[in-house]
Amino acid sequence: MTLAEHPAAIAPVRPLVEVTDDELARYAELIYQRTGIRVPPQKKTLLSNRLRRRLRETGIAGYAKYYTHLKALRPSDPEWDAFLQEITTHETYLFRDEAQWKWFGAVYLPRLAEEARHGRRRSLRIWSAACSTGDEAYTAACCIAASLPNYAQWQIRILGTDIGAGAVEAARAGRFGARAMRLVPESYRKRYFVKTADAEIWEARPVLTGMVEFRQHNLMHPLRERPFDLVFLKNVLIYFAAASKRQVVNHVRSLICPGGLLVAGPTEGIGDLLKDYVRLQPWLHQRPHS
């Protein structure tokens, strides 16, 4: 999940009183406390616009009252999630960062297959952290189906997590529009997706949905899972403050098995937090085997 860069088209709303800088600062602090994401001052217009939309949707009269309402809500409350969806964006698409997927399909998976021929257990566990609407998880499933020989004989689990309940619900649906599908190779479209009655929507076939599962999770909290062979942590930590970034990385590190890999976004800025890892690429880090 990343901070929204372009406010959606919003019908003009004229609240009785304009939101003040102090009120915006309080909202920014609440967002940080709940998510670890810092909303910088230059995002004032963005945050103001999103708050206006929530006032309109909820009918709550005033920024101060809405703030008090939000602060009293549990993170699982639908209104908190709706607010979070307003201030964040899930702009993503399948096969984003093509070089990484070429490595995954042409290097990583063939190496696993070779290791399996020499006694490796046929098991692969992948975590797509901050998975948004599931594009990354389904891309991994596409590559596995296409590039891992006899993948049906493997125990494969791709877990996608995101802080937004709406994003997780969309990921479970496995439906993607033309924009999200634009980099998917034509052969993959035909083999792993089917067009719905709406010609602009593609739906993942069971060959993919059988590999993936999705769960709501806040990266600021530990994830209770066994270690993974590979973790994708991309395009999210650039929006975190230093302390919360460190906390997230520590949680993720604890869930990478010895010899396992972390795929990060090229601008995540976590190299200093992984000094004991082997840096194979600017975006690829390996946990030592011992």
C-alpha positions as CSV (number, residue, x, y, z in Angstrom):
1,M,0.0,0.0,0.0
2,T,1.4,3.4,-0.9
3,L,0.3,6.9,-0.3
4,A,-2.0,8.3,-3.0
5,E,-0.3,10.7,-5.4
6,H,-3.2,11.9,-7.4
7,P,-6.5,12.8,-5.7
8,A,-9.5,11.3,-7.4
9,A,-12.1,13.4,-9.0
10,I,-14.2,14.7,-6.2
11,A,-17.3,16.8,-6.5
12,P,-16.8,20.2,-4.9
13,V,-17.7,20.2,-1.2
14,R,-17.9,23.3,0.9
15,P,-17.7,22.5,4.6
16,L,-18.8,25.2,7.0
17,V,-15.3,25.6,8.3
18,E,-12.0,24.8,6.5
19,V,-9.8,22.2,8.1
20,T,-7.0,23.8,10.1
21,D,-3.3,22.9,10.0
22,D,-3.6,21.8,13.7
23,E,-6.4,19.4,12.8
24,L,-4.5,18.0,9.8
25,A,-1.5,17.5,12.1
26,R,-3.7,15.5,14.5
27,Y,-5.0,13.4,11.6
28,A,-1.5,12.8,10.3
29,E,-0.4,11.7,13.8
30,L,-3.4,9.3,14.1
31,I,-2.5,7.7,10.7
32,Y,1.1,7.3,11.8
33,Q,0.1,5.7,15.1
34,R,-2.2,3.2,13.4
35,T,-0.2,2.4,10.3
36,G,3.4,3.7,10.6
37,I,2.9,5.9,7.5
38,R,3.9,9.5,7.7
39,V,1.7,12.0,5.8
40,P,4.1,14.9,5.0
41,P,3.0,18.5,5.2
42,Q,3.1,18.8,1.4
43,K,0.2,16.3,1.2
44,K,-2.1,18.8,3.0
45,T,-4.4,19.3,0.0
46,L,-4.6,15.5,-0.6
47,L,-5.6,14.8,3.0
48,S,-8.0,17.7,3.1
49,N,-9.8,16.4,0.0
50,R,-10.1,12.9,1.4
51,L,-11.4,14.2,4.7
52,R,-14.1,16.2,2.9
53,R,-15.2,13.0,1.1
54,R,-15.5,11.1,4.4
55,L,-17.5,14.0,6.0
56,R,-19.9,13.9,3.0
57,E,-20.2,10.1,3.2
58,T,-20.8,9.8,6.9
59,G,-22.8,13.0,7.5
60,I,-20.6,13.9,10.4
61,A,-20.5,17.7,10.8
62,G,-17.0,18.9,11.2
63,Y,-13.4,17.7,11.1
64,A,-13.0,17.7,14.9
65,K,-16.0,15.5,15.4
66,Y,-14.9,13.1,12.7
67,Y,-11.4,12.9,14.3
68,T,-13.0,12.0,17.7
69,H,-15.1,9.4,15.9
70,L,-12.2,7.9,14.1
71,K,-10.0,7.8,17.2
72,A,-12.6,5.8,19.1
73,L,-12.9,3.2,16.4
74,R,-11.2,-0.2,16.4
75,P,-8.9,-0.7,13.4
76,S,-11.3,-3.4,12.2
77,D,-14.2,-1.0,12.0
78,P,-15.6,-0.5,8.5
79,E,-15.4,3.3,8.8
80,W,-11.7,3.2,9.8
81,D,-11.0,1.0,6.8
82,A,-13.0,3.4,4.5
83,F,-10.9,6.3,5.8
84,L,-7.7,4.4,5.2
85,Q,-8.8,3.6,1.7
86,E,-9.3,7.2,1.0
87,I,-5.9,8.3,2.1
88,T,-4.0,5.5,0.4
89,T,-4.0,4.1,-3.1
90,H,-3.6,0.6,-4.5
91,E,-2.2,1.6,-7.8
92,T,-0.5,-1.5,-9.0
93,Y,-0.6,-4.0,-11.9
94,L,0.6,-7.5,-12.7
95,F,4.2,-7.9,-13.7
96,R,5.2,-4.6,-12.2
97,D,9.0,-4.3,-12.1
98,E,9.6,-6.7,-15.0
99,A,13.3,-7.3,-14.3
100,Q,12.4,-8.8,-11.0
101,W,9.8,-11.2,-12.6
102,K,12.3,-12.2,-15.3
103,W,14.7,-13.2,-12.5
104,F,11.9,-15.0,-10.6
105,G,10.8,-17.0,-13.6
106,A,14.1,-17.6,-15.4
107,V,16.6,-17.9,-12.5
108,Y,14.9,-18.5,-9.2
109,L,12.3,-21.1,-10.1
110,P,14.6,-23.2,-12.4
111,R,17.1,-23.2,-9.5
112,L,14.5,-24.6,-7.1
113,A,13.6,-27.2,-9.7
114,E,17.3,-28.3,-9.9
115,E,17.5,-28.4,-6.1
116,A,14.4,-30.6,-6.0
117,R,16.1,-33.0,-8.3
118,H,18.9,-33.3,-5.7
119,G,16.7,-33.9,-2.7
120,R,15.1,-30.5,-1.9
121,R,11.6,-30.8,-0.5
122,R,9.1,-29.7,-3.1
123,S,7.7,-26.9,-1.0
124,L,7.6,-23.2,-1.7
125,R,6.3,-20.5,0.7
126,I,6.0,-16.9,-0.5
127,W,4.7,-13.8,1.3
128,S,3.5,-10.8,-0.7
129,A,3.6,-8.1,2.1
130,A,1.4,-5.0,1.4
131,C,-0.1,-7.0,-1.5
132,S,-2.7,-4.3,-2.4
133,T,-5.3,-5.9,-4.7
134,G,-3.2,-9.1,-5.2
135,D,-1.5,-8.3,-8.4
136,E,1.9,-9.3,-7.1
137,A,0.7,-12.6,-5.6
138,Y,-1.1,-13.6,-8.9
139,T,2.0,-12.6,-10.9
140,A,4.0,-15.0,-8.8
141,A,1.4,-17.7,-9.3
142,C,1.6,-17.1,-13.1
143,C,5.3,-17.5,-13.1
144,I,5.2,-20.7,-11.0
145,A,2.6,-22.3,-13.3
146,A,4.7,-21.3,-16.4
147,S,8.2,-22.0,-15.2
148,L,8.3,-24.5,-12.4
149,P,8.2,-28.1,-13.8
150,N,5.6,-30.3,-12.3
151,Y,4.4,-27.5,-10.0
152,A,1.3,-29.4,-9.2
153,Q,3.5,-31.9,-7.3
154,W,4.8,-29.1,-5.1
155,Q,3.3,-27.7,-1.9
156,I,2.9,-24.0,-2.9
157,R,1.5,-21.3,-0.7
158,I,1.5,-17.6,-1.7
159,L,0.2,-15.5,1.1
160,G,-0.8,-11.9,0.4
161,T,-1.4,-9.4,3.2
162,D,-2.6,-5.8,3.3
163,I,-3.7,-3.4,5.9
164,G,-6.9,-2.5,3.9
165,A,-9.9,-4.8,4.2
166,G,-11.2,-3.5,0.9
167,A,-7.9,-4.4,-0.8
168,V,-7.9,-7.9,0.6
169,E,-11.5,-8.4,-0.6
170,A,-10.5,-7.3,-4.1
171,A,-7.5,-9.6,-4.0
172,R,-9.6,-12.6,-3.1
173,A,-11.9,-11.9,-6.1
174,G,-9.0,-12.2,-8.5
175,R,-10.5,-9.9,-11.0
176,F,-8.3,-7.4,-13.0
177,G,-9.1,-4.6,-15.4
178,A,-7.3,-3.8,-18.6
179,R,-4.8,-1.4,-16.9
180,A,-3.7,-4.0,-14.4
181,M,-3.4,-6.7,-17.2
182,R,-1.4,-4.6,-19.6
183,L,2.0,-6.2,-19.0
184,V,0.7,-9.8,-18.8
185,P,2.1,-11.8,-21.7
186,E,-0.7,-12.8,-24.2
187,S,0.1,-16.5,-23.6
188,Y,-0.4,-16.1,-19.9
189,R,-3.7,-14.3,-20.4
190,K,-5.0,-17.2,-22.4
191,R,-3.8,-19.9,-20.1
192,Y,-4.3,-18.4,-16.6
193,F,-7.2,-15.9,-17.0
194,V,-10.6,-15.8,-18.5
195,K,-12.6,-12.8,-19.7
196,T,-15.8,-12.1,-17.9
197,A,-19.0,-10.9,-19.4
198,D,-17.5,-7.4,-19.0
199,A,-14.9,-7.6,-21.7
200,E,-12.6,-5.3,-19.8
201,I,-12.3,-7.6,-16.8
202,W,-10.1,-10.7,-16.5
203,E,-10.6,-13.3,-13.9
204,A,-7.9,-15.6,-12.5
205,R,-8.4,-19.3,-13.3
206,P,-8.4,-21.9,-10.5
207,V,-4.8,-22.8,-11.5
208,L,-3.8,-19.4,-9.9
209,T,-6.4,-19.0,-7.2
210,G,-5.5,-22.4,-5.8
211,M,-2.0,-21.1,-5.0
212,V,-2.9,-17.8,-3.3
213,E,-4.7,-16.7,-0.1
214,F,-5.1,-13.3,1.4
215,R,-5.4,-11.9,4.8
216,Q,-5.7,-8.4,6.4
217,H,-2.6,-7.5,8.3
218,N,-0.8,-4.4,9.6
219,L,3.0,-4.6,8.9
220,M,3.6,-2.8,12.2
221,H,2.5,-6.0,14.0
222,P,4.1,-9.4,13.8
223,L,2.6,-11.9,11.4
224,R,2.1,-15.3,13.0
225,E,3.3,-17.6,10.3
226,R,6.1,-20.1,9.7
227,P,9.1,-18.7,7.8
228,F,8.9,-18.1,4.1
229,D,11.3,-19.0,1.3
230,L,10.7,-15.6,-0.4
231,V,9.2,-12.4,0.7
232,F,8.1,-9.5,-1.5
233,L,8.2,-6.1,0.3
234,K,7.9,-3.5,-2.4
235,N,6.7,0.1,-2.8
236,V,5.6,0.5,0.7
237,L,8.4,1.4,3.1
238,I,9.3,4.6,1.3
239,Y,6.3,6.0,3.0
240,F,7.2,4.9,6.5
241,A,9.1,6.9,9.1
242,A,12.5,5.6,10.1
243,A,11.4,4.0,13.4
244,S,8.3,2.3,11.9
245,K,10.4,1.2,8.9
246,R,12.8,-0.5,11.3
247,Q,10.0,-2.2,13.1
248,V,8.5,-3.5,9.9
249,V,11.8,-4.9,8.6
250,N,12.4,-6.6,11.9
251,H,9.0,-8.3,11.7
252,V,9.8,-9.4,8.1
253,R,13.3,-10.6,8.9
254,S,11.9,-13.0,11.5
255,L,9.8,-14.7,8.8
256,I,12.6,-15.4,6.2
257,C,14.1,-18.8,6.5
258,P,17.9,-19.3,6.4
259,G,19.0,-18.9,2.9
260,G,15.6,-17.3,2.0
261,L,15.3,-14.1,0.0
262,L,13.8,-10.7,0.3
263,V,12.7,-8.8,-2.8
264,A,12.4,-5.1,-2.1
265,G,11.5,-2.1,-4.1
266,P,14.6,-0.3,-5.5
267,T,13.9,2.8,-3.4
268,E,12.8,1.3,-0.1
269,G,16.0,2.4,1.6
270,I,16.4,-0.6,3.8
271,G,20.0,-1.6,3.1
272,D,21.2,-0.3,6.5
273,L,18.7,-2.6,8.1
274,L,20.0,-5.7,6.3
275,K,23.7,-5.4,6.8
276,D,23.9,-9.1,7.8
277,Y,22.2,-10.1,4.6
278,V,23.9,-10.8,1.3
279,R,23.0,-8.2,-1.3
280,L,22.6,-10.0,-4.6
281,Q,21.0,-7.2,-6.4
282,P,20.0,-3.6,-5.4
283,W,16.5,-5.1,-4.8
284,L,17.4,-8.7,-3.8
285,H,18.8,-9.7,-0.3
286,Q,19.5,-13.1,1.0
287,R,19.5,-14.2,4.6
288,P,22.6,-16.2,5.5
289,H,22.2,-19.9,5.7
290,S,23.4,-19.9,9.3
